[in-house]
Amino acid sequence: MNPTPSPTRHKNLVVLARLLDRLERHAGPVDAQQYRAVASRLAAELASAPRDAALEAVLDAFALVAESYENLNYRHAGLCRSALEPALNAELAARAAIENARKRASAGPAQTPGGGRVS
């Protein structure tokens, strides 16, 4: 049974998201215990929040909260909010770069037109 969306819960998420965002952007030192407390409270709210349009709006508005949400749900859903195509393209590009590096390494040092080696 899905819980009924609670306007208060989503308000709490927004307040915590803004607070965490403020702590992240703060130019001076931030108390680690305060940061952990806010992050822990946010994690608890995210864990109990229903997956609905209001939650999606909060996640879309606050990148740090979306990242936390993904981290909390990674074991069940992987990178559930990350776009698949850019991730796939990045993986393919990385594989191609690794393969090119392997080919260059197995071919030995390159020769310059004057006969010298290029390392």
Short mmCIF file of the C-alpha atoms (twelve columns), coordinates in Angstrom:
data_MODEL
# 
_entry.id   MODEL 
# 
loop_
_atom_site.group_PDB 
_atom_site.id 
_atom_site.type_symbol 
_atom_site.label_atom_id 
_atom_site.label_alt_id 
_atom_site.label_comp_id 
_atom_site.label_asym_id 
_atom_site.label_seq_id 
_atom_site.Cartn_x 
_atom_site.Cartn_y 
_atom_site.Cartn_z 
_atom_site.pdbx_PDB_model_num 
ATOM 1   C CA . MET A 1   0.000  0.000  0.000   1 
ATOM 2   C CA . ASN A 2   1.480  3.358  -1.025  1 
ATOM 3   C CA . PRO A 3   1.331  6.137  1.534   1 
ATOM 4   C CA . THR A 4   -0.754 9.156  0.680   1 
ATOM 5   C CA . PRO A 5   1.456  12.052 -0.419  1 
ATOM 6   C CA . SER A 6   1.934  14.436 2.459   1 
ATOM 7   C CA . PRO A 7   2.336  18.137 1.737   1 
ATOM 8   C CA . THR A 8   4.205  18.424 5.059   1 
ATOM 9   C CA . ARG A 9   6.684  15.714 4.055   1 
ATOM 10  C CA . HIS A 10  7.468  17.485 0.821   1 
ATOM 11  C CA . LYS A 11  7.798  20.792 2.646   1 
ATOM 12  C CA . ASN A 12  10.268 19.117 4.998   1 
ATOM 13  C CA . LEU A 13  12.221 17.826 2.003   1 
ATOM 14  C CA . VAL A 14  12.387 21.298 0.493   1 
ATOM 15  C CA . VAL A 15  13.493 22.874 3.781   1 
ATOM 16  C CA . LEU A 16  16.170 20.210 4.285   1 
ATOM 17  C CA . ALA A 17  17.263 20.482 0.648   1 
ATOM 18  C CA . ARG A 18  17.666 24.250 0.967   1 
ATOM 19  C CA . LEU A 19  19.559 23.877 4.222   1 
ATOM 20  C CA . LEU A 20  21.917 21.270 2.782   1 
ATOM 21  C CA . ASP A 21  22.408 23.421 -0.314  1 
ATOM 22  C CA . ARG A 22  23.249 26.409 1.905   1 
ATOM 23  C CA . LEU A 23  25.748 24.326 3.880   1 
ATOM 24  C CA . GLU A 24  27.365 23.119 0.643   1 
ATOM 25  C CA . ARG A 25  27.684 26.649 -0.750  1 
ATOM 26  C CA . HIS A 26  28.840 28.250 2.497   1 
ATOM 27  C CA . ALA A 27  32.180 29.963 1.929   1 
ATOM 28  C CA . GLY A 28  33.424 29.481 5.473   1 
ATOM 29  C CA . PRO A 29  33.932 26.373 7.557   1 
ATOM 30  C CA . VAL A 30  30.861 24.241 8.231   1 
ATOM 31  C CA . ASP A 31  30.366 22.214 11.379  1 
ATOM 32  C CA . ALA A 32  30.691 18.548 10.380  1 
ATOM 33  C CA . GLN A 33  28.203 17.399 13.002  1 
ATOM 34  C CA . GLN A 34  25.600 19.869 11.731  1 
ATOM 35  C CA . TYR A 35  26.190 18.744 8.128   1 
ATOM 36  C CA . ARG A 36  25.845 15.067 9.122   1 
ATOM 37  C CA . ALA A 37  22.658 15.809 11.050  1 
ATOM 38  C CA . VAL A 38  21.065 17.571 8.075   1 
ATOM 39  C CA . ALA A 39  22.209 14.888 5.620   1 
ATOM 40  C CA . SER A 40  20.955 12.128 7.924   1 
ATOM 41  C CA . ARG A 41  17.572 13.800 8.375   1 
ATOM 42  C CA . LEU A 42  17.316 14.332 4.627   1 
ATOM 43  C CA . ALA A 43  18.155 10.659 4.017   1 
ATOM 44  C CA . ALA A 44  15.406 9.604  6.424   1 
ATOM 45  C CA . GLU A 45  12.891 11.865 4.683   1 
ATOM 46  C CA . LEU A 46  13.908 10.564 1.259   1 
ATOM 47  C CA . ALA A 47  13.672 6.953  2.424   1 
ATOM 48  C CA . SER A 48  10.089 7.409  3.570   1 
ATOM 49  C CA . ALA A 49  8.902  9.781  0.830   1 
ATOM 50  C CA . PRO A 50  6.452  8.413  -1.735  1 
ATOM 51  C CA . ARG A 51  7.736  8.408  -5.313  1 
ATOM 52  C CA . ASP A 52  5.410  10.989 -6.799  1 
ATOM 53  C CA . ALA A 53  5.468  14.159 -8.890  1 
ATOM 54  C CA . ALA A 54  6.239  16.333 -5.863  1 
ATOM 55  C CA . LEU A 55  9.300  14.235 -4.998  1 
ATOM 56  C CA . GLU A 56  10.447 14.390 -8.618  1 
ATOM 57  C CA . ALA A 57  10.105 18.186 -8.521  1 
ATOM 58  C CA . VAL A 58  12.288 18.371 -5.398  1 
ATOM 59  C CA . LEU A 59  14.877 16.059 -6.987  1 
ATOM 60  C CA . ASP A 60  14.867 18.108 -10.198 1 
ATOM 61  C CA . ALA A 61  15.331 21.349 -8.262  1 
ATOM 62  C CA . PHE A 62  18.166 20.199 -5.994  1 
ATOM 63  C CA . ALA A 63  21.020 18.287 -7.624  1 
ATOM 64  C CA . LEU A 64  22.599 17.359 -4.289  1 
ATOM 65  C CA . VAL A 65  19.319 15.867 -3.067  1 
ATOM 66  C CA . ALA A 66  18.927 13.938 -6.333  1 
ATOM 67  C CA . GLU A 67  22.451 12.563 -5.896  1 
ATOM 68  C CA . SER A 68  21.647 11.563 -2.316  1 
ATOM 69  C CA . TYR A 69  18.436 9.895  -3.513  1 
ATOM 70  C CA . GLU A 70  20.367 7.893  -6.094  1 
ATOM 71  C CA . ASN A 71  22.961 6.873  -3.525  1 
ATOM 72  C CA . LEU A 72  20.250 5.728  -1.116  1 
ATOM 73  C CA . ASN A 73  18.527 3.673  -3.829  1 
ATOM 74  C CA . TYR A 74  21.596 2.483  -5.739  1 
ATOM 75  C CA . ARG A 75  21.509 -1.089 -4.450  1 
ATOM 76  C CA . HIS A 76  17.939 -1.449 -5.741  1 
ATOM 77  C CA . ALA A 77  17.871 0.694  -8.856  1 
ATOM 78  C CA . GLY A 78  21.418 1.701  -9.823  1 
ATOM 79  C CA . LEU A 79  21.696 5.235  -11.101 1 
ATOM 80  C CA . CYS A 80  17.927 5.537  -11.314 1 
ATOM 81  C CA . ARG A 81  17.871 9.263  -12.086 1 
ATOM 82  C CA . SER A 82  20.825 9.428  -14.450 1 
ATOM 83  C CA . ALA A 83  20.129 9.613  -18.149 1 
ATOM 84  C CA . LEU A 84  21.062 6.324  -19.764 1 
ATOM 85  C CA . GLU A 85  22.326 7.618  -23.120 1 
ATOM 86  C CA . PRO A 86  25.065 9.948  -21.786 1 
ATOM 87  C CA . ALA A 87  26.232 7.235  -19.380 1 
ATOM 88  C CA . LEU A 88  26.348 4.679  -22.182 1 
ATOM 89  C CA . ASN A 89  28.208 7.081  -24.493 1 
ATOM 90  C CA . ALA A 90  30.737 7.823  -21.750 1 
ATOM 91  C CA . GLU A 91  31.313 4.117  -21.179 1 
ATOM 92  C CA . LEU A 92  31.762 3.466  -24.911 1 
ATOM 93  C CA . ALA A 93  34.203 6.386  -25.233 1 
ATOM 94  C CA . ALA A 94  36.182 5.113  -22.230 1 
ATOM 95  C CA . ARG A 95  36.373 1.621  -23.699 1 
ATOM 96  C CA . ALA A 96  37.551 3.007  -27.059 1 
ATOM 97  C CA . ALA A 97  40.227 5.117  -25.334 1 
ATOM 98  C CA . ILE A 98  41.442 2.110  -23.333 1 
ATOM 99  C CA . GLU A 99  41.569 -0.049 -26.465 1 
ATOM 100 C CA . ASN A 100 43.520 2.648  -28.365 1 
ATOM 101 C CA . ALA A 101 45.974 2.944  -25.476 1 
ATOM 102 C CA . ARG A 102 46.451 -0.831 -25.431 1 
ATOM 103 C CA . LYS A 103 47.106 -0.893 -29.181 1 
ATOM 104 C CA . ARG A 104 49.666 1.912  -28.905 1 
ATOM 105 C CA . ALA A 105 51.378 0.211  -25.976 1 
ATOM 106 C CA . SER A 106 51.657 -3.124 -27.780 1 
ATOM 107 C CA . ALA A 107 52.978 -1.457 -30.965 1 
ATOM 108 C CA . GLY A 108 55.994 -0.096 -29.101 1 
ATOM 109 C CA . PRO A 109 57.381 3.445  -29.141 1 
ATOM 110 C CA . ALA A 110 56.400 5.568  -32.115 1 
ATOM 111 C CA . GLN A 111 59.045 6.752  -34.579 1 
ATOM 112 C CA . THR A 112 59.356 10.380 -35.645 1 
ATOM 113 C CA . PRO A 113 59.957 11.241 -39.319 1 
ATOM 114 C CA . GLY A 114 63.638 11.929 -38.473 1 
ATOM 115 C CA . GLY A 115 64.076 8.463  -37.006 1 
ATOM 116 C CA . GLY A 116 63.915 9.473  -33.327 1 
ATOM 117 C CA . ARG A 117 61.578 7.879  -30.811 1 
ATOM 118 C CA . VAL A 118 58.547 9.544  -29.352 1 
ATOM 119 C CA . SER A 119 57.616 8.423  -25.888 1 
# 
